[in-house]
Amino acid sequence: MENGKNANTSPEGANCRPAFGWAARDTSGVLSPFNFSRRKNGENDVTIKILYCGICHSDLHCIRNEWHNAIYPIVPGHEIVGVVTEVGGKVAGFKVGDHAGVGCMVNSCRSCHECERHLENSCPGMVLTYNATDVDGTITYGGYSDSVVVEEHFVVRFPTGMPLDRGAPLLCAGITVYSPMKRFGFDVPGKHLGVVGLGGLGHVAVKFGKAFGAKVTVISTSPSKKQEAVERLGADAFLVSKDPDQMKAAMGSMDGIINTVSAYHDIVPLLSLLKTHGTMVMVGAPEKPLQVPIFCLIGGGRCLAGSNIGGIKETQEMIDFAAEHNVAADIELISMDYVNEAMERLAKTDVRYRFVIDIGNTLHAA
């Protein structure tokens, strides 16, 4: 495998249970049925029957080994929602029948400075939900599967009333935009928030911004998205970033910007939209380095920052807030056997705005 590794390290013997999902075996990224093992439910574990799993763009990067760290076979998926079917004897926060979710990570050291501050996502020992080696040496497998076993600390409770299918993408897309909004003070009513890009992340950022009481302006290269942004998602304004007159008129008007774009782009015009001491937070991850002329930061004391998901405590806070304010993703629900077509469409950004796999109704063992 080019730049990829092969591994089939699963729990073995009496300590395992059979599981079934779809996996990629090589850099083609093609997914197909895959039998493997999960560990049995331990005293601190929660077992979840998976009902829905969102498709994140990082799933596509990973199964095609575009980040050069693939451990094949890969069962992707870190936007996992389902029903609890078993809990360990020491589990206090969940019971059988509860709705629960699992996001981007399933373990961390639990003792470092970051973990003590509820920033498990920044722990040097953080274990990703799939394509990672867990502390017991086994390879993690994600949510394109029928079940998952996770330590209670890393399980998120889904509130009553939160739609499971539309709520699933919040476990990655939602926390990715919610966390920097909270951290940089964009959650204050009356703030003017810019959202660059109207995709899986951007559309959720608009919804959270409005729920916080902010004035939200969508910034996009596509004029055709204006009606969608304003009339359907509730944005207050829309800027075409390729229109110099529109960009000039909006200079110095925004308190903060969430930049969701993962392609190379010129950020200087975007920084000029910020007020003095405003901040633009990058949550998109372009593969090529961006050019940042320092004088566009020094002038006006602007900040350029980055943010990467959030800790478990904040993820639970985000889900609770979303349920209270009716924030959920706009999705296209698909069957498991459509997943390869969905990946091809995702590569072309042909989705509004997030694919979610109907695991509960369409995943069947061959």
N, C-alpha and C positions, 0 to 999 in steps of 0.2 A: 504494500500500500504506500502510495506516495505521501511522505510526511505524516502518515498515520500509523497507529499501532493497533494490533489485534489483541483482544482480551475477551475471555468468556468466564471471568472470575465471578462466580455466584456462590451463595451459601450452599453447603452440601450436607447430605445425610439427614439425621433426625432434626437438625436445626433449620430446615428449609421447608418451603411450601411451593408448589408449582404456580407459575404465573405465565401470562400470555400477553403479548403485545405485538407491535410492529417495529422493526429495526432496520437501520441502514447498515450495510456490510462493507461498503467501500466508498470511494470519493465520488461515485455517481450520485450518491445521496438517495438512491431509490430505496423506498421502504417496503418491507414485506413481512408476512407473519413470522413470529419468533417466539419459541418456547424457552423460558428461563426460570430462575428460582428467586424468590424473595425469602428473607429470613422470617422465621416465625415471630409472632408478636411477643416481645419481651416485657418485663415488668414496668418499664417506662414508655412503652410503645403504644401507638395508635394505628390500627389497620383500617384503611379506607377503601371501600369499593368505589372505584372511579366512575363517575357519571359523565363528566365533561373535562376536556383539556383544551386550552387555547393553544394556537400556533403562534409562536413568537418568531420574529425575523432571525433571532439568534439561533433558533432551531435549524433554519436553513443553512446559515453559515457553518454550523457545527457538523451536520450530516455530510456536507460537501467538503469538509476539512479546510475551509477557507481561512480558519484561524490557526491551522497547522498544529492542532493539539488533539485530534480525534483519536478515541480509543474504540475501535470497532469490535463487535457490533454495538451500535448506539440506539437505544430507545429514548427518543427525545421527549420533551414536554415538561415545563415547569410552571404551568398555569392550571393546576390540578384541583378539581372540586368533586366531592362525592359524599357518601354517607358512611359513618363510622360503623364497622361491623365487629370490632373487637378492641378492648382496651386492657392494658396491663394492670396488675394489682396496685401499682404505685401511681397510676394516672388519676389526677383529681379534677381536671378541667373538661373532660369529655366523657360521654357515655354512648353506648350503642344506640344508633338511630340519629345521632347528631349530624348536622351538615358541617363539613369541614373542608379546608383547603390546604394545599402545600404549594409554596412558591419556589423561588430560585435556589434555596439552600436547604439542606437536611441535617447539617451538623456544623459544629465549630468547637474550639477548644474549651469554651465556657469559663475560662479563667484569666484571659489576658485583659489588658486595659480596655480594649475595644469591646469585648464581650461584656465586661462589667458595666459599660455605658450603654448597653443594649444596641451596640453597633456590630452585630455578628457578621454583617455583610463585609466589614473591613477586617475581620479576624484573619491573621495569617494562616490559620488552620481551617478556614471555612471550607465546607464540602458542598459542591454543587449538586443539584438534584439529579443530574445525569452527566455522563461522561467525566466522572471523577472517581478517585479512589477514596473510599470511606476509611474510617479509623481501624476497621477490622480487616482491611486489605481487599475487600470486595469492591467491584465496580458498581457505581450507582446507575440505575435505570429509571427513566422518567415516566411521564404520564400518558404516553401513547400505549397504555396497557390497562389491564382489568383491575389492578389493585396496587396499593403501595403501603409500605410499613415504615413509619417515621416516628422518631422520638417526640413525645408530647410537646416539648419546648418549641419545636419547629412546625407545629400544626396551628393553623389559623381557624378560629371559630367563625362560621358564617351565620350572620344574624337572620332571624325570621323575617321574611319579606324580601331578602336579597335574592334576585333570580340567579340560579346557579350557573346557567349557561352564559349569561351576559356579565356575571360577576367574575367568572374565571379569569379573564384577561387582566383584571385589576391586580392580581397577585404578582404580575410583572409590570405591565404597562401602567397600572394605577399607582403603585408605590414609586415607580421611577419618576413620575411627575409630581406626585403629592409630596414626597420627601423634600425636594429642593424648595417647593413653594413654602413649606413650613419653616425650613431652615433659614431661608433668606427673607422671610417676612412678607412674602407675596400673598399671604392669607388674610391680610387686613382689609376690611371693607373699604372701598373707595380707591384702592391702589389700581394703577393702570398696568395691566399685564399683557405683554406680547407673547404670542405662541407662533414659533416658526415651524412650518410644516403641518399639514393636516392629514396625518395618517393614523396608524394605530396608537401612537403615543399622543400626538397632537390633539386628536378629537377628545381624548380623555382629559387632557390638560385644560381644554376649553371648558369642559363640564365642571371640573374641580374649581377653576377660576371663578366661574359664575356662582358656584355654591358658596365660595368664600366671600362673595359680594364684590368682587373686583370688576373693573371695566376691562373687557378682554378684546384685544385686536389680533386677528389671525393674519400672519404674514406668509405669503405663498408666491411661488412663481407661476401658479396656474389661475388665471382670472376666472376660469370655469368653476372654481370651488367656492366662489363668493356666496352664491345663493345657499349652498349647503351649509357653509359656516355660519351665516347670519340667521337664515330662516329655520334651519333644522336644529343646529347645535346651540344657537342663542348667542353667538358672538356679537359684540357691539359694533365692531368695525372690521374692515378687511383691507389689507394693503397688498398690492402687487409689487413684489420686491424688484421686479425688472422695470418698473415705471419710476424713473428718476424724479418726476414731479410729485408723485404720491409720497415717495420716500423723503424728499426734501421737506414737504409740508408737515411730516410727522416727526421730524428731528427733535430730539430732546423732550419727547412727550411721555416716555414710558418709565415706570419705576423699576420694572424687571422684565426679563425675557427668558422664556424656556425655549431652548433651541433643540428640536427633535430630529433635525436632518442628519442622516447618516452618509450622505454623499458629499464630496468635496464642494465647498462653496465659499464665496467671499464674505467674511464676517464683518468687514469694516463698515459697510453701509448699515448693517444691523446694529453694531455698537453705537453708531451715531443716533439711533433712535432713543437711546437711554438718556434719562435726566442725569444731572450731576450726581455722582455717587451711586448711580444705578448699576445693576448687576445682570449680566447674561450668563445663564447656566446651561452648559452643554450636557444633554442627556443622549443625543445621537452620537454615534461613534464612526466618523469617516475613516476609511482605511488609509487615506493619504493625509499627511500633516497639513494643518491649516496655517495660512500666513497671518501673523498677528503683529502688525506694526505697533510698537510700544506707545508711540505718541497718541494713538487713538484711545489708549487706556489712560495715559497720564492726563491728557486733556479732559477735564470734567471728572477726574478721579474715578473713572469707571472700573468695574471689576469683571473679569472673565473667570468663571468657575466651572467645575464639573461635579456631577453627582451620579451615584451608582446605587440603584434600588434603595433599600432601607433595612433597618433591623426588624426583628420579629415583633417587638412591642409596637413600633410605629406602623407596621403592616396591619396589625390588628386594629389599631386606631384608625387607619385609613379605611378599612373595610366597614367599620362601625359608622364612620362619618359618611361614607358612600351610601350605606343603607338608609341612614337618617335623611339624606338629601336627594335620594333617588338618582344617584350617579351610577351608571353602568355602561359597559362598552356597547357600541353598535357592532353587531356581529353577523356573519354568515355561518349558519350551522350546517355542518357537513357530516357525511358518513365516513367511517374509517377507510373504506375502500376508495374514497375520493382523495385521500391525503396526498398522493403523488401529483395529481392534477392541481391540487391546492398549492403545493409548493412551487410548481411552475408559474402559477398565477401570482403568487406572492413575490417571486423574483421579478415580475413585471409590474409590481405594485397594483395589481388588478384585484383589489379587495377594499370594501368599505364596511368596517375598517379593520376587522379582526376575524380570522377564521377560528371557529371553535369546533372540535370534534365531538360528536355525540357518541361518546364511548359506551354509555349504558345501553343504548338501543342498537348499536351497529357493530360492536367488536365481538367477533365469534371465533373460536378456535377452529383451525382447519382440520 
